Amino acid sequence: MVTSKRPRQIRIFKRPKSDALGVVPIRTVPRLNERELKRDRENVVNDWIDERRRNELAENLYSQAAIVAWREDRSETD
């Protein structure tokens, strides 16, 4: 038996959208192994944490800028 070096592929069956010829090829996607799936999940979680940190930093900077602007307005009116 000959084994190929190509990774195994799974077929994803989707409802075909008609194109000009009326024929749409079915896409094949390589199957991920457990290590890759775990790494992908970790990357998603890390991206989510990074996004939350960025949002918190942006909110802090925005509130600090608002406080500075408010103080400047008060000092101009005094």
Secondary structure in CASP SS format (residue, H / E / C, confidence):
PFRMAT SS
TARGET T0000
AUTHOR 0000-0000-0000
METHOD secondary structure of the structure
MODEL  1
M C 1.00
V C 1.00
T C 1.00
S C 1.00
K C 1.00
R C 1.00
P C 1.00
R C 1.00
Q E 1.00
I E 1.00
R E 1.00
I C 1.00
F C 1.00
K C 1.00
R C 1.00
P C 1.00
K C 1.00
S C 1.00
D C 1.00
A C 1.00
L C 1.00
G C 1.00
V C 1.00
V C 1.00
P C 1.00
I C 1.00
R C 1.00
T E 1.00
V E 1.00
P E 1.00
R C 1.00
L C 1.00
N C 1.00
E H 1.00
R H 1.00
E H 1.00
L H 1.00
K H 1.00
R H 1.00
D H 1.00
R H 1.00
E H 1.00
N H 1.00
V H 1.00
V H 1.00
N H 1.00
D H 1.00
W H 1.00
I H 1.00
D H 1.00
E H 1.00
R H 1.00
R H 1.00
R H 1.00
N H 1.00
E H 1.00
L H 1.00
A H 1.00
E H 1.00
N H 1.00
L H 1.00
Y H 1.00
S H 1.00
Q H 1.00
A H 1.00
A H 1.00
I H 1.00
V H 1.00
A H 1.00
W H 1.00
R H 1.00
E H 1.00
D H 1.00
R H 1.00
S H 1.00
E H 1.00
T H 1.00
D C 1.00
END
